[in-house]
Amino acid sequence: MKSITADFVSAKNLTNDFRKIFHFYSGHDETVALIMNVLGNYNGISPLYGSALILELRNKGKDNYIVIFRHGDRAPVSTYPNDPHKSYLWPDGLGQLLKVRYKNSSNSSPKLLDIPKCGEPCTLEKFINMTRPLMVQNWKLECQLKNRKNETSYENIANFM
């Protein structure tokens, strides 16, 4: 979450000539479940193999940045540039903030889920404030790591938090 949040802030501020429109982070079912839990939408069922989380930062104009969050069970590489999650089906269009679409099989349509920890609308500022307390700032101090071998493993996990 720390990397995702930092990328959103960089995109908003256009820092470091930030022009990337797509970032890909890889993880396991536990990582997908962890992020869903952070956002208050994990149901205790392990995500399927190949599950995907999609977070989008949208500029609605006049410094009004929004975050859209979707979950599907397959990466939509075969359908780009079309939207595989059918944004036009969202009741209020893409202006909805931090909404979840959950697709639990390749034959089903994604279901729209709420994100209770962010509320509506979930602006970028709310998203950052919601995730900030969960981010570790100093792994060695906060986790009391004693050696470099363990520290490296925990730092790899930290990039998703």
NORQUILIN-V749274 format. One record per residue. N is the residue number from 1. RES is the residue in three letters. SS is DSSP state (H for helix, E for strand, C for the rest). OMEGA is omega in radians with two decimals (none if undefined). BURIAL is # if it has 9 or more other ideal C-beta (glycine too) atoms within 8 Angstrom, else .. Layout:
BEGIN
N|RES|SS|OMEGA|BURIAL ; N|RES|SS|OMEGA|BURIAL
END
This chain:
BEGIN
1|MET|C|-3.12|# ; 2|LYS|H|3.12|# ; 3|SER|H|-3.14|# ; 4|ILE|H|3.13|# ; 5|THR|H|3.12|# ; 6|ALA|H|3.11|. ; 7|ASP|H|3.09|# ; 8|PHE|H|-3.14|# ; 9|VAL|H|3.10|# ; 10|SER|H|3.13|# ; 11|ALA|H|3.13|# ; 12|LYS|H|-3.08|# ; 13|ASN|H|-3.07|. ; 14|LEU|C|-3.14|. ; 15|THR|H|3.12|. ; 16|ASN|H|-3.13|. ; 17|ASP|H|-3.06|. ; 18|PHE|C|-3.12|# ; 19|ARG|C|-3.11|. ; 20|LYS|C|3.12|. ; 21|ILE|C|-3.11|. ; 22|PHE|C|3.02|. ; 23|HIS|C|3.13|. ; 24|PHE|C|3.06|. ; 25|TYR|C|-3.12|. ; 26|SER|C|3.12|. ; 27|GLY|C|-3.13|. ; 28|HIS|C|3.12|. ; 29|ASP|H|3.10|# ; 30|GLU|H|3.12|. ; 31|THR|H|3.10|# ; 32|VAL|H|3.14|# ; 33|ALA|H|3.14|# ; 34|LEU|H|-3.14|# ; 35|ILE|H|3.10|# ; 36|MET|H|3.12|# ; 37|ASN|H|3.10|# ; 38|VAL|H|-3.12|# ; 39|LEU|C|3.06|# ; 40|GLY|C|-3.07|# ; 41|ASN|C|3.11|# ; 42|TYR|C|-3.07|. ; 43|ASN|C|3.11|. ; 44|GLY|C|3.13|. ; 45|ILE|C|-3.11|. ; 46|SER|C|3.10|. ; 47|PRO|C|-3.14|# ; 48|LEU|C|3.04|# ; 49|TYR|C|3.14|. ; 50|GLY|C|3.12|. ; 51|SER|C|-3.12|# ; 52|ALA|E|3.00|# ; 53|LEU|E|-3.13|# ; 54|ILE|E|3.08|# ; 55|LEU|E|-3.11|# ; 56|GLU|E|3.02|. ; 57|LEU|E|-3.12|# ; 58|ARG|E|3.07|# ; 59|ASN|E|3.14|. ; 60|LYS|C|3.12|. ; 61|GLY|C|3.09|. ; 62|LYS|C|3.08|. ; 63|ASP|C|3.12|. ; 64|ASN|C|-3.11|. ; 65|TYR|E|-3.10|# ; 66|ILE|E|3.11|# ; 67|VAL|E|3.08|# ; 68|ILE|E|-3.06|# ; 69|PHE|E|-3.12|# ; 70|ARG|E|3.11|# ; 71|HIS|E|3.08|# ; 72|GLY|E|-3.05|# ; 73|ASP|C|3.09|# ; 74|ARG|C|3.05|. ; 75|ALA|C|-3.02|. ; 76|PRO|C|-3.05|# ; 77|VAL|C|-3.07|. ; 78|SER|C|-3.07|. ; 79|THR|C|3.09|. ; 80|TYR|C|0.15|. ; 81|PRO|C|3.11|. ; 82|ASN|C|-3.13|. ; 83|ASP|C|-3.10|. ; 84|PRO|C|-3.10|. ; 85|HIS|C|3.01|# ; 86|LYS|C|-3.12|. ; 87|SER|H|-3.12|. ; 88|TYR|H|3.10|. ; 89|LEU|H|3.14|. ; 90|TRP|C|-3.04|# ; 91|PRO|C|-3.11|. ; 92|ASP|C|3.12|. ; 93|GLY|H|-3.06|. ; 94|LEU|H|3.10|. ; 95|GLY|H|3.09|# ; 96|GLN|C|-3.02|# ; 97|LEU|C|3.11|# ; 98|LEU|C|3.05|# ; 99|LYS|C|3.13|# ; 100|VAL|E|2.91|# ; 101|ARG|E|-3.12|# ; 102|TYR|E|3.12|# ; 103|LYS|C|-3.04|# ; 104|ASN|C|2.99|. ; 105|SER|C|-3.08|. ; 106|SER|C|-3.13|. ; 107|ASN|C|-3.08|. ; 108|SER|C|3.05|. ; 109|SER|C|3.12|. ; 110|PRO|C|3.09|# ; 111|LYS|E|3.11|. ; 112|LEU|E|3.14|. ; 113|LEU|E|3.08|# ; 114|ASP|C|3.03|. ; 115|ILE|C|-3.01|# ; 116|PRO|C|-3.09|. ; 117|LYS|C|-3.12|. ; 118|CYS|C|-3.12|# ; 119|GLY|C|3.14|. ; 120|GLU|C|-0.13|. ; 121|PRO|C|3.12|# ; 122|CYS|C|3.14|# ; 123|THR|E|3.10|# ; 124|LEU|H|3.12|# ; 125|GLU|H|3.10|. ; 126|LYS|H|3.13|# ; 127|PHE|H|3.13|# ; 128|ILE|H|-3.14|# ; 129|ASN|H|3.14|. ; 130|MET|H|-3.06|# ; 131|THR|H|-3.07|# ; 132|ARG|H|-3.11|. ; 133|PRO|C|-3.11|. ; 134|LEU|C|-3.07|. ; 135|MET|C|3.11|# ; 136|VAL|C|-3.13|. ; 137|GLN|C|-3.11|. ; 138|ASN|C|-3.06|. ; 139|TRP|H|-3.07|# ; 140|LYS|H|-3.12|. ; 141|LEU|H|-3.03|. ; 142|GLU|H|-3.14|. ; 143|CYS|H|-3.13|. ; 144|GLN|C|3.13|. ; 145|LEU|C|-3.03|# ; 146|LYS|C|-3.10|. ; 147|ASN|C|-3.07|. ; 148|ARG|H|-3.11|. ; 149|LYS|H|3.12|. ; 150|ASN|H|-3.10|# ; 151|GLU|H|-3.12|# ; 152|THR|H|3.13|. ; 153|SER|H|-3.12|. ; 154|TYR|H|3.11|# ; 155|GLU|H|3.07|# ; 156|ASN|H|3.10|. ; 157|ILE|H|-3.06|. ; 158|ALA|H|-3.11|# ; 159|ASN|C|3.12|# ; 160|PHE|C|-3.11|# ; 161|MET|C|none|#
END
